[in-house]
């Protein structure tokens, strides 16, 4: 994908309903759109977190007067679960809030039970089910790479296996026991990312993981399962691919 197309998509994604609209009108895959939207929300949260948090006492007062948690989250344009966290931690511990978030049916009042269910249902980024889904997508991506490597007859150490023998430091998802040729290049490791690789994401991953891997083991390959912006890859020595690579790969 090119930067201009990504900017078009991102600018039109502001709520889950926009995913359906872009999917129907433009044919983009829904999981890619959800991932781009989720990252947009997360980055906005990072920017606005303390701006919203400083109003937590006022929001708590408004909630006590009768406004719902979901209404208040929409007023401040902030994720429902995080808004509820700010409000409810005015009268319960963070541990208690996390427990109720996982089991809202155990809330001490009918009102709170209903409102917690509402914020959970309306937050596809910070709800427990969303966290579980994100973890599952990560495992699925790693499983896809493992299947591919085995099919190609490659031997490797997974991140977990390598940590047992490593002396410390960051380790890739798959460290090859012998180098392999991919797209005319020799690689020594493969990293899986259940995300879309825009410039911000790829630069962050490069500094935190890819560059240390390259320094220690040499060239490798990183997979952004939901797509990437080709013109923004930070290192031409590294192979950057998305899931289309596996759909068309021929050894």
Secondary structure as GFF3:
##gff-version 3
##sequence-region A 1 251
A	DSSP	alpha_helix	3	11	.	.	.	ID=ss1
A	DSSP	alpha_helix	16	26	.	.	.	ID=ss2
A	DSSP	alpha_helix	30	53	.	.	.	ID=ss3
A	DSSP	alpha_helix	56	64	.	.	.	ID=ss4
A	DSSP	alpha_helix	69	76	.	.	.	ID=ss5
A	DSSP	alpha_helix	80	88	.	.	.	ID=ss6
A	DSSP	alpha_helix	94	102	.	.	.	ID=ss7
A	DSSP	three_ten_helix	104	106	.	.	.	ID=ss8
A	DSSP	alpha_helix	110	121	.	.	.	ID=ss9
A	DSSP	alpha_helix	128	151	.	.	.	ID=ss10
A	DSSP	beta_strand	156	158	.	.	.	ID=ss11
A	DSSP	alpha_helix	159	165	.	.	.	ID=ss12
A	DSSP	beta_strand	174	182	.	.	.	ID=ss13
A	DSSP	beta_strand	185	193	.	.	.	ID=ss14
A	DSSP	alpha_helix	199	205	.	.	.	ID=ss15
A	DSSP	pi_helix	206	210	.	.	.	ID=ss16
A	DSSP	alpha_helix	211	217	.	.	.	ID=ss17
A	DSSP	beta_strand	221	224	.	.	.	ID=ss18
A	DSSP	three_ten_helix	230	232	.	.	.	ID=ss19
A	DSSP	beta_strand	239	241	.	.	.	ID=ss20
A	DSSP	alpha_helix	243	248	.	.	.	ID=ss21
###
